Amino acid sequence: MEFGTQTIQELLEGYQAKQFKPSEVIEGYLKNISERDEKLNSFLQVRPEETLANAKKLDGRMNEVNQLPLFGIPIAIKDNFLVEGWQATAGSKVLSGYVSPYTATSVQRLESMGAVIVGKVNCDEFAMGSSNENSAFGAVRNPWDLERVPGGSSGGSSAAVAAGLATVSLGTDTGGSIRQPASLCGLVGLKPTYGRVSRYGIVAYASSLDQVGPFSKTVWDSARVMEVMAGFDDRDATSSKRSVPKYTEELSSKRTFTLGVSRSWLEGVDPEVGKSFEAVLEAFKKMGGKVIDIDLPHTRYSLSTYYLIAPSEASSNLARYDGVHYGYRTPSAKSSEDLYSRSRGEGIGREVKLRIMLGTYALSAGYYDAFYLKANQVRRKIQEDFEKAFTQCDFVVSPTSPSTAFKLGEKTDDPLKMYLSDIFTLPVNLAGLPGLSVPCGLDSKNLPIGFQLIGKPFCESDLFTAAYQYEKVRGEFPLPSIAKGKG
């Protein structure tokens, strides 16, 4: 049997019917990685023998298939998650050779419920990027078109699932780094409410914005991963104590929703993306939903607000990479100061340096009030915009990305043009809200288009329910030919 196109649901049904064993499934996915990933560069680390040994242990536990909600499910982990015994580079040379002594809470919970790690996947350096071209280990390619980007920073996570190299994957989303690559690769991508999933064991970029979430082929699969992974963690001070619903059990509830659209957001959107988005709105209307116009006046400042807050926090978080504690150390330093400056200079890439410098400047004496403090005041105004909108509608809805996947190298010389790729996703992180990207069509170049549902805090269940209803109307979304062993 060929593996790679199956969902979590389909694999679990196969295990329950004893059609195959975990070792057979994992062997199939490892085979896909060895045969296909040379074209994609999505995996940074694979340990076939160890992974297969873990799968064989599950072979003897087939009677537990109904007790372990992710029994034998192949999962890829973004390389800014710590997994005990595995290298964790966060896509940076400065962390090359660093092996983690412990495992991130989110990963630990998935493994405890039967998931099998098939590898660590590529990402933009320290999760800073929208195209996965900033990795020290080379760019990742989009499975739909190898000359195009998969999105970023979680490009390896999205490419791996779209290409059939993992059933699901984990990514992090600081300004759109799950939802944007999910859209560009034709996947479901969730950025949960801030605090819904533990950040313990994640290499930090911007601590008030970072959040962990899954990539999957279907809404059901995303809901299953979330009900296992979410929940309070006393090792994360920002973790919420709210109970975690059984998301998969609530998917089929019959409800109608009111969707709010900020028409000013749609200015400058690619015409094919705009056409597909309008079709989504019509689909919800046919399901009995209502679409209203709303105003989000302060979200126009999201880009400038984000690029003051996130770099400022990165400047603080990345100060620890000094060539002394762990990771890359320049071999020929002449003094302590030379060691620090050269290790960072040689080990950290251009985009990360740019953001550290911007953040350090924004936090410096004389500029803190004018930049960082003012940005946080605007952030509060953006939160208030959403709070007001949610008195009128259940969700705010928008395209996920203003365009489909762009070509490799197309935006690397124009940082502002690159940053605008996340224009629809940034406000969600600034407001700490849940956002779900769902594929809704293909453009004339056969590239995926996604739309985004934005919900109230901790209302992931509502997002899943609405997206599940849409998914049923839309029908099965196609996979790229490489996922079927072609191309």
Salt bridges, closest charged atoms under 4 A:
GLU35 OE2 - LYS31 NZ 3.10
GLU50 OE1 - ARG47 NH1 3.20
GLU64 OE2 - ARG61 NE 2.93
ASP79 OD1 - LYS120 NZ 2.88
ASP145 OD2 - ARG148 NE 3.01
GLU147 OE2 - ARG141 NH1 3.90
ASP173 OD1 - ARG179 NH2 2.93
GLU227 OE2 - ARG224 NE 2.90
ASP233 OD1 - ARG235 NE 3.28
GLU278 OE2 - ARG263 NH1 2.72
GLU282 OE2 - LYS285 NZ 3.33
ASP293 OD1 - ARG263 NE 3.48
ASP322 OD2 - HIS325 ND1 3.11
ASP338 OD2 - ARG342 NH1 3.43
GLU346 OE2 - ARG342 NE 3.49
GLU351 OE2 - ARG355 NE 2.73
GLU384 OE2 - ARG380 NE 3.59
GLU384 OE1 - LYS381 NZ 3.83
ASP385 OD1 - HIS298 ND1 3.20
GLU387 OE2 - ARG380 NH1 3.19
ASP462 OD1 - ARG255 NH1 2.49
